[in-house]
Amino acid sequence: MNAPAKSKKASQFRPDRNVVARLPKVLLHEHLDGGLRPATVLDLARKSGYEGLPFQDEKQLGDWFHEGAARGALPLYLEGFRHTIAVMQTPEALERVAYEFVEDMARDNVVYAEVRFAPHFHTAEGLGLDGVMRAVIRGLEAGERDFKVGTGLLVCAMRNQSPELSFKLAELAVAYRDQGCVGFDLAGEEAGNPAKEHLRAFEHVKRANFGITIHAGESFGPESIWQALQYCGAHRIGHGTRLIEDIVLYEGKVIKVGVLAQYVLDHRIPIEVCLQSNVHTGATPSMAQHPFRFYMDRGFRVTLNTDNRLMSRTSMTDEFLIAVEQFGCSLSDLEKISINGMKSAFSHYDERVKTIFERIKPGFAAIRNELGLEL
């Protein structure tokens, strides 16, 4: 690749894959059970005696997960998880998956990553919730030591399950705050499962001064986002794709921002955008119609994420590259997205500042200098 002229600015430069792969990145929205390596799924299935996998070949299995997920509807997208969850029922399996998650992050030049999961899905063979949490945390801690990636764990409750279970999981999340758990999430199908039904869980988390992110605006409209914020006290919004329905567009330009969208903008509520996943689940009809660029141009605190690397066959490099190729993001835009991610992380303030000034900014500066780009 030829270096651009010295006068070219980073705000005008569109990086290629080789450059994007080397950029420091921050990931806030990834599901532990949606990011396994196909080879790991096969190996864990063999060790556990699980016979439900549709293929025994690594490539065929990876293709099957991806093709099954990319059918334009969230319930269809979620079908493959029964297999990954089935092979994650022992401490050894959970620890391995968590460790490999951090290793994969390091390979993708992710400097800080939060990963979420629903602990109760991993108790089918007698492992208790504490045992589940300890196994995942061991894997993350070992990965941090070996690969120098900061991590945080989020506990997920599910919208379609009982509020009593959600409260129990909220207590679990808070109980592990000093062992690596950084927040609480509510996931699952939004339609017919309002977040406010789980209010007791969120009241507990709020009173504990703990982090809250909620899947909202993925399969339901702005009302779901409003409820996540104003009933449940969410600090971040997972996906938020349909917030665009509270923004009036004319000929591709924003002409009016609704009350809810203005609140999200004014209060710097981070939006955990997952580009490929949003197309696969039908949260947006196509990549061309994704509101990502409107959010960026208007100044929303946008972060980029993978959601489920196995199901959507993606990486942070892939998501960044889509931002460049589909939405015209520059090197400066990508730096802003990485900094947005770290500002929005549920890690402590001093860690966030340290990561921004010791890893993200120097990493982008080194690339700019190498390519002869000006700020």
Backbone hydrogen bonds, N-H to C=O, Kabsch-Sander energy under -0.5 kcal/mol:
donor,donor_aa,acceptor,acceptor_aa,energy
8,K,5,A,-2.0
10,A,374,E,-3.3
12,Q,9,K,-1.7
13,F,9,K,-0.8
20,V,16,D,-2.8
21,A,17,R,-2.8
22,R,18,N,-0.6
22,R,19,V,-1.0
23,L,19,V,-0.6
23,L,20,V,-1.2
25,K,109,N,-1.9
27,L,112,Y,-2.3
31,H,307,D,-2.8
32,L,116,R,-2.9
34,G,31,H,-1.6
35,G,32,L,-1.0
41,V,37,R,-2.2
42,L,38,P,-2.2
43,D,39,A,-2.2
44,L,40,T,-3.0
45,A,41,V,-2.2
46,R,42,L,-2.1
47,K,43,D,-2.3
48,S,44,L,-2.1
49,G,45,A,-1.3
50,Y,45,A,-1.5
61,L,57,D,-2.8
62,G,58,E,-2.4
63,D,59,K,-2.6
64,W,60,Q,-2.4
65,F,61,L,-2.4
66,H,62,G,-2.1
67,E,63,D,-3.1
68,G,64,W,-2.3
69,A,65,F,-1.6
70,A,66,H,-1.9
71,R,69,A,-1.6
72,G,280,H,-2.0
73,A,280,H,-0.8
74,L,281,T,-0.7
77,Y,73,A,-2.3
78,L,74,L,-1.9
79,E,76,L,-1.2
80,G,77,Y,-0.5
81,F,78,L,-1.3
82,R,79,E,-1.4
83,H,80,G,-1.4
84,T,80,G,-1.1
85,I,81,F,-2.7
86,A,82,R,-1.2
87,V,83,H,-1.2
88,M,85,I,-1.6
94,L,90,T,-2.4
95,E,91,P,-2.6
96,R,92,E,-2.2
97,V,93,A,-2.5
98,A,94,L,-2.3
99,Y,95,E,-2.4
100,E,96,R,-2.8
101,F,97,V,-1.9
102,V,98,A,-1.6
103,E,99,Y,-2.2
104,D,100,E,-2.7
105,M,101,F,-2.0
106,A,102,V,-2.4
107,R,103,E,-2.0
108,D,104,D,-1.3
109,N,106,A,-1.6
110,V,105,M,-2.8
111,V,25,K,-2.7
111,V,109,N,-0.5
112,Y,25,K,-1.0
113,A,150,G,-2.7
114,E,27,L,-2.4
115,V,152,G,-2.3
116,R,30,E,-2.8
117,F,154,L,-1.7
121,F,118,A,-1.9
122,H,119,P,-2.0
123,T,120,H,-1.0
126,G,123,T,-1.7
132,V,128,G,-2.2
133,M,129,L,-2.5
134,R,130,D,-2.7
135,A,131,G,-1.9
136,V,132,V,-2.1
137,I,133,M,-2.6
138,R,134,R,-2.3
139,G,135,A,-1.9
140,L,136,V,-2.3
141,E,137,I,-2.8
142,A,138,R,-2.4
143,G,139,G,-2.1
144,E,140,L,-2.7
145,R,141,E,-2.2
146,D,142,A,-2.2
147,F,143,G,-2.7
148,K,144,E,-1.8
150,G,111,V,-2.4
152,G,113,A,-1.5
153,L,180,G,-2.2
154,L,115,V,-2.4
155,V,183,G,-2.0
156,C,117,F,-2.9
157,A,185,D,-2.6
159,R,187,A,-2.9
161,Q,158,M,-1.5
166,S,162,S,-2.0
167,F,163,P,-2.2
168,K,164,E,-1.9
169,L,165,L,-2.4
170,A,166,S,-2.2
171,E,167,F,-2.4
172,L,168,K,-1.9
173,A,169,L,-2.5
174,V,170,A,-2.2
175,A,171,E,-2.2
176,Y,172,L,-1.1
176,Y,173,A,-0.7
177,R,174,V,-1.6
179,Q,176,Y,-1.4
180,G,177,R,-0.5
181,C,176,Y,-2.3
182,V,153,L,-3.2
183,G,153,L,-1.0
184,F,211,G,-2.1
185,D,155,V,-2.9
186,L,213,T,-0.6
187,A,157,A,-2.7
193,N,190,E,-2.5
197,E,194,P,-1.4
198,H,195,A,-2.4
199,L,196,K,-1.3
201,A,198,H,-0.6
202,F,198,H,-1.5
203,E,199,L,-2.7
204,H,200,R,-1.9
205,V,201,A,-2.0
206,K,202,F,-2.8
207,R,203,E,-2.4
208,A,204,H,-1.1
209,N,206,K,-2.0
210,F,205,V,-1.8
211,G,182,V,-0.6
213,T,184,F,-2.4
214,I,236,R,-1.4
215,H,186,L,-2.4
216,A,238,G,-2.2
224,S,221,G,-1.7
225,I,221,G,-0.8
226,W,222,P,-2.8
227,Q,223,E,-2.3
228,A,224,S,-2.0
229,L,225,I,-2.1
230,Q,226,W,-3.3
231,Y,227,Q,-1.9
232,C,227,Q,-1.6
233,G,229,L,-0.9
234,A,228,A,-2.3
235,H,212,I,-2.8
236,R,212,I,-1.3
237,I,270,P,-2.6
238,G,214,I,-2.9
238,G,236,R,-0.5
239,H,237,I,-0.6
239,H,272,E,-1.7
240,G,216,A,-2.1
240,G,238,G,-1.5
242,R,217,G,-2.5
243,L,240,G,-1.7
244,I,241,T,-1.1
245,E,242,R,-1.4
246,D,243,L,-2.4
247,I,244,I,-1.8
248,V,256,K,-2.9
249,L,247,I,-0.5
250,Y,253,K,-2.7
253,K,250,Y,-1.3
255,I,248,V,-2.8
256,K,248,V,-1.4
258,G,246,D,-2.9
258,G,256,K,-0.5
262,Q,258,G,-2.6
263,Y,259,V,-1.8
264,V,260,L,-2.4
265,L,261,A,-2.4
266,D,262,Q,-3.4
267,H,263,Y,-2.6
268,R,265,L,-1.1
269,I,264,V,-2.2
271,I,301,R,-2.4
272,E,237,I,-3.1
272,E,270,P,-0.5
273,V,271,I,-1.5
273,V,303,T,-1.8
278,N,274,C,-2.4
279,V,275,L,-1.2
279,V,276,Q,-0.5
280,H,276,Q,-2.3
281,T,277,S,-2.6
282,G,279,V,-0.7
283,A,278,N,-1.3
284,T,278,N,-1.7
289,Q,286,S,-0.6
290,H,287,M,-1.5
293,R,290,H,-0.6
295,Y,291,P,-2.4
296,M,292,F,-2.5
297,D,293,R,-2.8
298,R,294,F,-2.0
299,G,295,Y,-0.9
299,G,296,M,-0.9
300,F,295,Y,-2.2
302,V,300,F,-1.7
303,T,271,I,-2.3
305,N,273,V,-1.9
306,T,29,H,-0.5
307,D,29,H,-2.6
308,N,306,T,-2.3
310,L,34,G,-2.2
311,M,34,G,-1.1
312,S,308,N,-2.7
314,T,309,R,-1.3
319,E,315,S,-2.3
320,F,316,M,-2.6
321,L,317,T,-2.4
322,I,318,D,-2.2
323,A,319,E,-1.8
324,V,320,F,-1.6
325,E,321,L,-3.2
326,Q,322,I,-2.9
327,F,322,I,-1.0
328,G,324,V,-1.1
329,C,323,A,-2.3
331,L,10,A,-0.9
331,L,13,F,-2.0
332,S,10,A,-1.4
334,L,330,S,-2.1
335,E,331,L,-1.9
336,K,332,S,-2.1
337,I,333,D,-2.3
338,S,334,L,-2.3
339,I,335,E,-2.5
340,N,336,K,-3.0
341,G,337,I,-2.2
342,M,338,S,-2.0
343,K,339,I,-2.8
344,S,340,N,-1.7
345,A,341,G,-0.5
345,A,342,M,-0.8
352,R,348,H,-2.2
353,V,349,Y,-2.7
354,K,350,D,-2.3
355,T,351,E,-2.5
356,I,352,R,-2.2
357,F,353,V,-2.6
358,E,354,K,-2.3
359,R,355,T,-1.7
360,I,355,T,-2.3
361,K,356,I,-2.9
363,G,359,R,-1.3
364,F,360,I,-2.3
365,A,361,K,-2.6
366,A,362,P,-2.4
367,I,363,G,-1.5
368,R,364,F,-2.6
369,N,365,A,-2.6
370,E,366,A,-2.4
371,L,367,I,-2.1
372,G,368,R,-0.7
372,G,369,N,-0.7
373,L,368,R,-2.9
374,E,8,K,-2.2
